[in-house]
Amino acid sequence: MTASPSPETPDPTSKAAAPRISFVSLGCPKALVDSERILTHLRAEGYELSRRHDGADVVIVNTCGFLDSAKAESLDAIGQAMAENGRVIVTGCMGAQPDEIRDRYPNLLAVTGPQAYESVVAAVHEAVPPAHDPFLDLIPPQGVKLTPRHYAYLKISEGCNNRCTFCIIPSLRGDLVSRPAGDVLREAEKLVKAGVKELLVVSQDTSAYGVDTRYAASPWRDREVRARFADLAGALGELGAWVRLHYVYPYPHVDEVIPLMAEGRVLPYLDMPLQHASPSVLKRMRRPGNQEKQLERIRRWRETCPDLAIRSTFIVGFPGETEAEFEELLAWIREARLERVGCFAYEPVKGAVANDVAALVPPEVKAERKRRFMEAQQAVSLRLQKARIGKRLPVIIDEAGAGLARGRTKYDAPEIDGAVHVASRRPVRPGDIVTVRIEAADAYDLRGSVV
């Protein structure tokens, strides 16, 4: 997506018009946070943001390189930027494989890898030096954001210590490096002060936060806060915003966060990418394989917090997946009754160990299994959604129109989960949190009226 944070157009009659940057940010929310950091740095130096490639002095493309389909999207975005502008800097995960990019586009200004903020800024400086005026070029304390004003992603660490066979993220982004808790909390405070109503906590492995620093404490307000998942979640819950936890693998200490959800300090929502349920497939993925224990833990979590909604993602057609292993997955999701589920057909990723662990599943089998998986999950989701009819739920508004708005419940993250279509007799604005009586439901969305 192209960044468009509503920049002011510089006066063409001024002595030195500010250089203009067009930006494309692709991939996951972690990459979006990287894009925001780059833009904040450049904006602080006086660069303006352009909505169009052909009106910019240089274009930056932050790429995704996790799957072949994501690489193709990144290459297409680079090609569009080259066609419309010709002065292009590439960064992000795909930038860790520069030869593949330069073979296709040899005239790029620069190619840098993920998290290489200084290299990106240096490349911009070389392409178009800043014309900074400290009396005119100001940025908000929370930095430049690519999300709507009322929600923001909060990255708490970089990298990952896991070695899942289907994933090349550690080779692209390195091992886990956690931010001090005090730094995270001060950033969150700035965001809330600027009007953010929902903080979406992200990292590659959120529940591993702090393990690399031995959970070192750092100062915040009048106390020390440990760099530990539950401690950070509890402190974030003091800021008065919705706190949503993403990419949480169910390590034992995750149990400590569930009471915070029951108390209303953290949203009753866990984004927990489980990937499969068959022990043999999970072993080939190099992920923990006892899903019976996972079912029992989910039951205990729901006893503590009956309102809990769990989102997960699964991979079908993993190399060597048999029909029996796939049936294990279907049986598991029917029993687990997860509220929100995504499904991906396995794609071979260059450099991933999984490509060689077993025979690849034929494309037509993967497509058929994905269809069956989604049919099974849709039946589960529909039952859970219909159970919300007649309830009054808080809804955060994302888009507002004449008499009709679209928002989300506490059980739905932006862009990946369902929506609530809201009828309202009074004006509502993006960021408002209103009470909605639910009147209808399908497998993904709810409909209701403001009360």
N, C-alpha and C positions, 0 to 999 in steps of 0.2 A: 504494500500500500504506500501511497505517496503521502508524505507528511504535509499537513496543511493547518498549522496552528494559528491561522488568521494573522499573518504578519502585516505590519504597516508598510505601505509602499513608500519608498524614499522619494523625496522631492528632487526631480530631475534637474532643477535649477541650483541645487545646493553645490557647495564647493567640491565635495568629494562624495559621490553616491556610494553607499555601502555595497560591497560585493554580495551577490545573491547565490544561495545554495538551494538546489532541489534535492529531495531525499526520498529514497524508497526503502522501506523496512519490511523484510520478509521473515517468515518463520515464526518461532514460538514467542511467548511473552518475555522470556529471558533475553532474546535478541531485541525485542522492543525496548527493554530497559537500556541495553547497550546503545541503541539509536538515540534514546533520550539523553544519555550522558554526552554523546558526541555533539548533538545539537545544542545542548546547554553550554558546552565549552565554546562552540563556535559563536553562539549568540552573545555570549559574554565578551567576545572579542569584536563584536560589532557587525558580524555577518547577518544579513537578512535571509529570510526563508521565502522561496519561490514556490508557487503552486504548479508551475509548469516547467518542464525540462527546457523548452526552447526560450525561456525568459531568464535562465540562470547562467551564472558564470562557470559553474561546475555542478555535476550531479554525483551524489554518493549513493551507492546501492549496497545495502546491508543484506547479505545473502544467507540462505539456509542450505546446508549440504548434507542433511541427515539421510534423506531418501533420494532415489534417482528422480522421482517425480518432483521433489523439491529443488533438486539441482536444475532440472529442465526449466522450472518456473524462474529460477534465479538467472539462468542464461538468457531466457526470453526478456526478462526485465533489463538486463545489461544491454541486450541488443536494441531494445526500444530506446534506452537512454542514449546509446551511441547514435542511433538514427536521428533522434530529435535534438541532440546537443553535441555529441562528439567528444566532450571533455568529461570523462567519467572516472571516478575512483571506486574501487570495489573493496568491500571488507566483509567480515562475518565468517561463518563456519566454512563456507565453500572457499573462502580465501586461504584456508590452510592447504589447499591444493591448487596453487597458482598456475601451474603448467596447463591444467585442463581449461582454465579460463583464458589464458593468454593464447593458447592454440586457436581458440575461437575468435578472440578479440585482441589482436596483438597491439593495438594502438591505445590501450587504456593508459591513463595517467599513472595509476598505482594500483597494486593489489596487496591487501594486508589481511592477516588472519583475525580470528575472533578476539575480542577484548583488547585489541591493539589501538586503544584510543589515541595515544600519542602519535602513532604512525599515521593514523587517518588525519589528524589535525595538521601534522607536518606536511602531508601530501596536499592538503587544501592550501596551506600557506605558500607552498611552492607554486601551485597552480594559479592562485589569486590571493595576493597578500592582503591582510586585513586593513581596513580603514576605520580604525576604532575612534569614536568620540565618547569619552567617559561621561560627558554631560548629557548625551542624547541616547546612547545605546545601553539600555537597562534591561535586566532579566528579572523575573520574579524569583523570590527566595527558593521556591520549590523546583526551579529549573524549567526547561521546556518539556512539555508533556505531549505525547502523541495520542493519548486516550482522551475521552471526554472529561470535562472538568470534575465530574462528581465521582470518578473512580480512578485508581492508579495502581500499577504493579510495583511491588516492593521486593527487590531482589536481595536476598540475605546471604548468598554465597555464590561462588563460581566453581565450575568443575564438578567431578564426581569420582568417588573411589571404587564404585562398582565396575565390574567387567562383564556385563551382560553380552552374550555372544552376538546379539542382533544390533548392537549399538556401537557407534564409533565416537560418541561424544567425548569420552576421556582422551582420545587421541587428538581431538580437535581443541578441547578446552582445558585439558589437564586434570589433575587431581583436585579434590575438594579444598577450597580456600574460603573460610567463613569470615564474614565481616564482624567486627566487634559489635556486641549488642547495643552499646550506647550510640554508635554511629547509625545503626538501623533505626533506632527509636527516635533520634533527633531528625532524621530524614522523614520519618512517619509524622512527627509533630508538625513539620513544615507543610507537609501535604494536607493534613487535616486543617491547619490554620488557613490554607489557601482555598478551602472549600471542598476538599475530597471527602466523600461520605462513605467510601468503601475502599479498603486496602486489600489488595490481592497479593498474598505472600507467595513468592516463587523462588525456585532454585532448581538445580538438577535433582537433588535429593534433599528435600526440605527437612525430613525427620533426622537426617544425619548432621544437621547444623551443629557446628561447634566441636565435633569430635576431633578435628584436626588441631584445635587449639586447647584441647583438654577442658573445654567448656569455660575458658578464662572469663573472668568477670571484668566489666568496664563500667565507668561511672555514667549514671543517667539521673537527672534531677537530683534528689538528695540521697541516692543509694547506689549500690553496685548491682548490676544485673548480669547473670551468667549468660554466656553464649550457648544456651541450651534451648532446645525446641519448645518445651513446655514453659520455661521461664520467659522466653521472648513472647510467646503467644499471650501469656497472662499480662505482661506489661503493655503489649499492643492493645489489649482489651480495655485498658484504662483511658484510651484516647477519645472515646465517644463515637468512633466510626465502626461500621461493619468490618470485621476481620475475617477474610476467607483464606483457607489454607489449601495450597495446591502442591501436587507432586509429593505426597506424603506416603512413604512406604511403611507398612504396619510393624515397625520395630516395637518391642515391648513397652518402651517409655511413651509411646503414643497414647497409651491408656490414660496417662496423666492429663491429657488435653481434653478428654471427653467430659469430665466434670465442669471445665470452663465453658463448654458448649451448653451443658444443662443449666448453668447459672446465667447464660445470656451474655457472657463476656466475649465469646468468640462465636461466630456463626456455626450452627449445627450442620456443617458441611465438610466432607473430606474428599479431596481429589486424590485417589489412591490407585495408581496404575499397576494393576495386578498381572496383566499380559496373558495369563492362561490359568487353567485350573488342573490340568492333568499333571501329576507328579513327574512323569517321564518327560513331558515336554518342558516343564519348568527346569528340570535337570539339564536338558540340552540348552536351555536359555541361560543357565547359570543363575537361576533365581531360586529362593527358598521354595520347597515343593510340598509342604504339608498344608493343603487347603482345608482339610477337616479342622485343623486348629484355627485357621482363618475364619471359618464359619462360626466356630464357638466364640471367638473374640468379637465378631460382629454382633452376635446375639447379646453378649455382655455389654457391649457399647450401647446397644439399643435399650437395654434395661436401665442403664444409667441416664441415657439421653434419648427418650422415645422419639424425639423430633429429628433425630439425625438422618441426614441424606448423604449417601455415598455415591460418588461418581468414580468410574473406572474406565480403563481402556484395555482392549484385548486384541491379540494377534491371532488370526486364523490362517491355516495353510503354512505354518512354520515348517521348515525342512524336516521331513520324516514324519509329519503329523499323520497318524492313521485315523480311520473312521472311528475306531473305538476311543482314541484320545479326544477327538472332537466331540463325541457323545458325552465324555466326562465333563467337558467344558459346558455343554448345553445343560446337563443335569445340575451343575454347580450354580450357574446363573439363575436357574429357576428356583433353586433353594435359597440362594443368597438374597434375592429380591432387591437388587441394587436400583436406586432411583434413576440414575443417569449412566448410560453406558455408550462408549464408542467402540467401533470395531474396524480394524485395518487388515486387509489381506497382506501377507508378508511380501515385502519387496527386497530382493537381494541388494545389499549395500556394499559398494566397493570397499574392501578392507575389513569387512565384518567376518568374524570367525564362523558365524552361523551358516554362511554360504557353503561350508565344507563339512558340517557336522552330520548331514544325512542327505538323502536325495531330495531335490526340490519337488514340491507339490505342483502338479499341472495347473496352469492358470484357470482352466474351466472348473476344476475342483475347488480352488480357492474362492472363486466367485460364487459358486453354489453354496459353499459353507458359510460365506459371509451373509448371503441372503437368508439362510436358515437361522443363523445366529441372530440377525436383526429381527426376524419374525418372532423368535422366542422372546427376545428382550422387549419388543414392542408390546407383547401381551402382558409382561410383567409391569412395564411402565404405565400402561393404560389402567390397570387395576389400582396402582398406587395414585395415579393422577385423579381418578374418579373419586377416591376416598377423600379428596380435598374439596369436593363440591359441597357448598354450604358453609364452609369455614371462612373466617375473616383473617386475612393474612397481611402482614406488612409487605409492601411492594415498593422497590426503588424504581423511579421513572427514568428510562433511558431516552425515549423520544416522545414528544408531545405534539398533538394536533388539535383541531377543532372538535372537542367533545370525545376524542378517542386518543389514547396514549398507549405506549408499549413499555413494559417494565419487567422486573424480575423479582421473584421471591427470594428468601434467604437460601432456598435450595437450588438456585440457578446462578451459575457464573456467566459473565458476559461472553458472547460470541460462540460459546461451546455448548451451552445448555438451552433449555426452553425459555419461553417468554410468557408474560401475562398481558393479554390485550384488555385494556382498561377503558370502560366508559365512565365519563365524569361530567357532571353538570357544572362544576366549577373549574377554573383554569388550573392546570398543573404544569410544572416545569421540570426539565431534566434535573435529576438530583433530589427531587422531592421524595420523601418516603411517606406513602399514604396507606391507609387501611382499605383493603379491597375484599368485598364479599365474592367468593368464587361461585360462578353459576354454571359453568360448562368446562369440559376437559377433553383433550385427546391425548395421544401417547406422548406428546411433547409439550404442548402449550395449554395454558389455562385462559379462561375468559371470565370477566367479572366487572363489578361496578364499585366506584369509590363510595364509602359509607361515611 
